[in-house]
Amino acid sequence: MDNICGWIAQAGNAPARGRLSGAQKADWLVIGAGITGLSAAHNLAQLHPEARIVVVDRQSAAQGASARNSGFVVAHEHPANSELIGAAGFAGFEVDTAISRAASEEVRQRIARHAIDCDFRDSGYFFAVNDPAKLNQVDAKLATLRALGARAEFLQGESLSRKLGTRHYQAAIWCGNGNALLQPAKYVKGLLDALPENVTVFENTDISGLERVGSGRLRAQGAEGSVEAKQVLVCLNAFIPRVGINDSATFPMELSASLTRPLTDQEFAAIGSVEPWGVLSTRPLGATVRLTPDRRVMIRNTAEYRTRDLSNSELVLRRQHHVRGLQRRFPFLGEQDIRYTWTGHLSASRSGQAYFDRVEEGVFAVAGCNGSGVARGTLWGRLLAELASGVDSPLLQSVMQRAEPGWLPPRPFFDIGAMLRMRVEAVRARTEI
């Protein structure tokens, strides 16, 4: 089975860019051509219109992890019990929400500025569960979300079924006023296509590390060439160790998802001709599900800490897991109805906060999207460019103050602990998969 991302297949290919070759010189180097890297390149070009900005990516630009996520634009997270109004964690949750709201607005501004057609729907989404016990303290959660600017409503039973076209979900909080949905591959491709003329992109270029050269410059070495620049922005998220940054306290998670064929007119009518929607689980390993504007169903119900990538045979097993999740929600859909199955990576941290820092003179990096890469990645790109350019703001200070990803034990202790934790979370989420 081929590992083909449905979002990327629908978005189509951008014109191919060449590999890095020879000795290149630039004012700015951005490593990573996903949402964060491309957002950073846009802002660098705006701040330094006369500068030469080079972006390099290990594979095709705009087709990595950024294009493979589920397309949720996060302004309001589902609050944990420790983050409710009156709890000790509310103050931090309030700051994080202010950052997320700014990130969500950043996405809207990018889409409008560059006229990106990415199926953007500013209609909120659901925190939904099959087991009502997994959505507790509903009144307090509604009050918390509303106090921080969200629109929030509790739905259950028949009223929820009419919204989603399935009886699988028994209780949900719909959350809007900032939360939105989009097609991620179309969005990141739109950022790529809209890059200014002073930005050069090299694809299929694996940077093996950074070294100091004369006059305070840095050299990034690839297999067939190099780039010298005075300032380097590392936007690799889960793959930040590839350039020698090993102390970010973030780690990769491998996820897999499937996308079905479009529902027929008959099938769509049978589920009530509902509006497109998105569902996030309240459990870390619960399923993420979407009904897209073109009537396809996307499901992501695996997330694993792994020391090596999934093989094709292992992806077949994950696809079977997707089928079981689909049939719990829409029994008429089977494996024969899946058109695409793929894997992707997100960057996580123990605390849920990002690594965002000036690593050393001339080197700046960010990692740890923790599942909210569309909005956070867009904002991080701008703020990282501003940090590197000496532009300060209260928002940048808030992001840097919250950037405490938490301590990780050394390997192999972390590997063992992470895999055990994931197994426990999978058991806790079994009704939501």
Residue pairs with C-beta under 8 A, 6 or more apart in sequence:
1 312
1 315
1 316
1 319
1 341
2 312
3 312
3 315
3 341
3 342
3 343
4 340
4 341
4 342
5 63
5 67
5 68
5 185
5 340
5 342
5 344
6 257
6 258
6 259
6 296
6 298
6 339
6 340
6 342
7 67
7 68
7 71
7 183
7 184
7 185
7 186
7 259
8 63
8 67
8 68
8 185
9 340
10 183
10 185
10 186
11 67
11 183
11 185
11 186
11 189
12 189
13 60
14 60
14 61
14 62
14 189
14 192
14 193
16 60
16 203
17 61
17 201
17 202
17 203
18 202
18 203
19 202
19 203
19 204
19 205
19 222
19 224
19 225
20 56
20 202
20 205
20 222
20 224
20 225
20 226
20 227
21 224
21 225
22 224
22 225
23 225
23 226
23 228
24 54
24 225
24 226
24 227
24 228
25 52
25 227
25 228
25 229
26 51
26 52
26 53
26 54
26 200
26 227
26 228
26 229
27 48
27 51
27 52
27 53
27 229
27 230
27 231
28 44
28 48
28 51
28 52
28 53
28 54
28 229
28 230
28 231
28 232
28 233
28 388
29 53
29 54
29 55
29 56
29 218
29 220
29 227
29 229
29 231
29 232
29 233
30 37
30 40
30 41
30 44
30 53
30 54
30 55
30 56
30 232
30 233
30 235
31 37
31 55
31 56
31 207
31 220
31 232
31 233
31 234
31 235
31 236
31 243
32 55
32 56
32 57
32 64
32 234
32 235
32 236
32 237
32 239
33 55
33 56
33 57
33 61
33 62
33 64
33 192
33 201
33 203
34 57
34 62
34 64
34 65
34 66
34 67
34 188
34 235
34 237
34 373
34 377
35 66
35 187
35 188
35 191
35 373
35 374
35 377
35 378
35 381
36 66
36 235
36 237
36 366
36 373
36 377
36 378
36 380
36 381
36 384
37 55
37 57
37 233
37 235
37 381
38 55
38 61
38 62
38 188
38 191
38 192
38 195
38 381
39 106
39 110
39 191
39 377
39 378
39 379
39 380
39 381
39 382
39 385
40 233
40 235
40 380
40 381
40 382
40 384
40 385
41 53
41 55
41 195
41 199
41 381
41 385
42 110
42 191
42 194
42 195
42 196
42 199
42 381
42 382
43 381
43 382
43 385
43 386
44 51
44 53
44 199
44 233
44 385
44 388
44 389
45 51
45 53
45 195
45 196
45 198
45 199
46 196
47 385
47 386
47 389
47 391
48 389
49 196
49 198
50 198
51 198
52 198
52 200
53 198
53 199
53 200
54 199
54 200
54 201
54 202
54 227
54 229
55 61
55 195
55 199
55 200
55 201
55 202
56 201
56 202
56 203
56 205
56 207
56 220
56 222
56 227
57 64
57 201
57 202
57 203
57 204
57 205
58 64
58 204
58 205
58 206
58 207
58 239
58 242
59 203
59 204
60 203
60 204
61 192
61 201
61 203
62 185
62 188
62 189
62 191
62 192
63 185
65 237
65 238
65 344
65 345
65 346
65 373
66 184
66 188
66 373
66 374
66 377
67 184
67 185
67 188
67 189
68 184
68 185
68 257
68 342
68 343
68 344
69 184
69 344
69 346
69 373
69 374
70 184
70 257
70 278
70 288
70 290
70 298
70 300
71 181
71 182
71 183
71 184
71 187
71 278
71 290
71 374
72 125
72 179
72 180
72 181
72 278
72 280
72 288
72 372
72 374
73 104
73 107
73 120
73 178
73 179
73 180
73 181
73 182
73 374
73 375
74 100
74 103
74 104
74 179
74 372
74 374
74 375
74 376
75 97
75 100
75 101
75 103
75 104
75 105
75 150
75 177
75 178
75 179
75 180
75 375
76 97
76 100
76 101
76 145
76 148
76 149
76 150
76 152
76 175
76 177
76 178
76 179
77 93
77 96
77 97
77 100
77 372
78 127
78 141
78 173
78 175
78 280
78 282
79 93
79 141
79 144
79 145
80 89
81 87
81 136
81 137
82 88
82 89
83 89
83 90
83 92
83 93
83 144
84 90
84 137
84 140
84 141
84 143
84 144
85 140
85 143
85 144
85 147
90 144
92 402
93 144
93 148
94 148
95 398
95 401
95 402
96 402
97 148
97 149
98 148
98 398
99 376
99 379
99 395
99 398
99 399
99 402
100 178
100 372
100 375
100 376
101 149
101 178
102 379
102 395
103 372
103 375
103 376
103 378
103 379
104 178
104 179
104 180
104 375
105 178
106 375
106 378
106 379
106 382
107 180
107 182
107 187
107 374
107 375
107 378
108 120
108 122
108 180
110 116
110 191
110 378
111 118
111 120
111 182
111 187
111 190
113 194
114 190
114 191
114 193
114 194
116 186
116 187
116 190
116 191
116 194
117 186
117 190
118 182
118 183
118 184
118 186
118 187
118 190
119 181
119 182
119 183
119 186
119 292
119 293
120 180
120 181
120 182
120 187
121 180
121 181
121 182
121 276
121 293
122 180
123 176
123 180
123 181
123 275
123 276
124 151
124 174
124 175
124 176
124 177
124 179
124 180
125 174
125 175
125 179
125 180
125 181
125 277
125 278
125 279
125 280
126 155
126 163
126 164
126 169
126 172
126 173
126 174
126 175
126 277
126 278
126 279
126 280
127 135
127 172
127 173
127 175
127 279
127 280
127 281
127 282
128 135
128 160
128 164
128 169
128 171
128 172
128 173
128 279
128 280
128 281
129 135
129 169
129 170
129 171
129 172
129 281
129 282
129 283
129 286
129 431
129 432
130 168
130 169
130 170
130 328
130 431
130 432
131 170
131 431
131 432
132 156
132 170
132 171
134 281
134 282
134 283
134 286
134 431
134 432
135 171
135 172
135 173
135 282
138 154
138 171
138 173
141 152
141 173
142 152
142 153
142 154
142 173
145 152
145 173
145 175
146 152
149 177
149 178
150 175
150 176
150 177
150 178
150 179
151 175
151 176
151 177
152 173
152 174
152 175
152 176
153 173
153 174
154 171
154 172
154 173
155 163
155 171
155 172
155 173
155 174
156 170
156 171
156 172
157 170
160 169
160 170
160 171
160 172
161 167
161 169
162 272
162 274
163 174
163 274
163 275
163 277
164 274
164 277
164 279
164 291
165 271
165 272
165 274
165 291
165 330
166 271
166 329
166 330
168 328
168 329
169 279
169 329
172 279
181 276
181 278
181 290
182 374
183 292
184 374
187 374
192 201
195 201
202 222
205 222
205 223
205 224
205 225
206 222
206 223
206 242
207 220
207 221
207 222
207 242
207 243
208 221
208 222
208 223
208 242
208 243
209 220
209 221
209 243
209 244
210 218
210 219
210 220
210 232
210 243
210 244
210 363
211 218
211 219
211 221
212 218
212 219
213 219
213 228
216 230
216 361
216 362
217 228
217 229
217 230
217 362
218 228
218 229
218 230
218 232
218 362
218 363
219 226
219 227
219 228
220 226
220 227
220 228
220 229
220 232
220 243
230 362
231 362
231 363
231 364
231 388
232 362
232 363
232 364
233 364
233 365
233 384
233 385
233 388
234 240
234 243
234 245
234 359
234 363
234 364
234 365
234 366
235 365
235 366
235 380
235 381
235 384
236 242
236 243
236 365
236 367
237 250
237 345
237 346
237 347
237 366
237 367
237 368
237 369
237 373
237 377
238 250
238 251
238 252
238 253
238 345
238 346
238 347
238 367
239 252
239 345
240 248
240 250
240 347
240 355
240 365
240 367
241 248
245 359
245 365
248 355
248 365
248 367
248 368
248 405
249 349
249 350
249 355
249 368
249 405
249 406
249 407
249 408
250 347
250 348
250 349
250 354
250 355
250 367
250 368
250 405
251 305
251 347
251 348
251 349
251 408
251 414
251 418
252 305
252 306
252 345
252 346
252 347
252 348
253 303
253 304
253 305
253 345
253 346
253 347
253 348
254 303
254 304
254 305
254 306
254 309
254 310
254 343
254 344
254 345
255 300
255 302
255 303
255 304
255 343
255 344
255 345
255 346
256 300
256 302
256 310
256 315
256 318
256 319
256 322
256 341
256 342
256 343
256 344
257 288
257 298
257 299
257 300
257 322
257 341
257 342
257 344
258 298
258 299
258 319
258 322
258 323
258 326
258 338
258 340
258 341
258 342
259 292
259 296
259 297
259 298
259 338
259 339
259 340
259 341
260 296
260 297
260 298
260 326
260 333
260 337
260 338
260 339
261 296
261 337
261 338
261 339
262 294
262 295
262 296
263 271
263 295
263 296
263 297
267 332
268 295
270 332
271 330
274 291
276 290
276 291
276 292
276 293
277 290
277 291
278 288
278 289
278 290
278 291
279 287
279 288
279 289
279 290
280 286
280 288
281 287
281 288
281 429
281 432
282 432
283 425
283 428
283 429
283 432
284 303
284 425
284 429
285 301
285 303
285 422
285 425
285 426
285 428
285 429
285 432
285 433
286 301
286 429
286 432
286 433
287 299
287 300
287 301
287 325
287 432
287 433
288 298
288 299
288 300
288 301
289 297
289 298
289 299
289 300
289 325
289 329
290 297
290 298
291 297
292 298
296 339
297 326
297 329
297 330
297 333
299 322
299 325
299 326
299 329
300 322
301 321
301 322
301 325
301 433
302 318
302 321
302 322
303 422
304 422
305 415
305 418
305 419
305 421
305 422
307 415
309 343
310 318
310 343
315 341
315 343
318 341
318 343
319 335
319 338
319 341
320 335
321 433
322 338
322 341
323 333
323 334
323 335
323 338
324 433
325 433
326 333
326 334
326 337
326 338
327 333
327 334
346 369
346 370
346 371
346 373
347 367
347 368
347 369
347 370
348 368
348 370
348 371
349 355
349 368
349 370
349 405
349 406
350 405
350 406
350 407
350 408
351 404
351 405
351 406
352 370
353 368
353 370
353 402
353 403
353 404
353 405
353 406
354 366
354 367
354 368
354 369
354 370
354 376
354 380
354 399
354 402
354 403
354 405
355 365
355 366
355 367
355 368
355 403
355 405
356 365
356 366
356 380
356 383
356 384
356 399
356 400
356 403
357 364
357 365
357 366
357 400
357 403
358 364
358 387
358 388
359 365
364 384
364 387
364 388
365 384
366 380
366 384
368 405
369 376
369 377
370 376
379 399
380 399
383 393
383 395
383 396
383 399
386 392
386 393
386 396
387 396
387 400
408 414
409 417
426 433
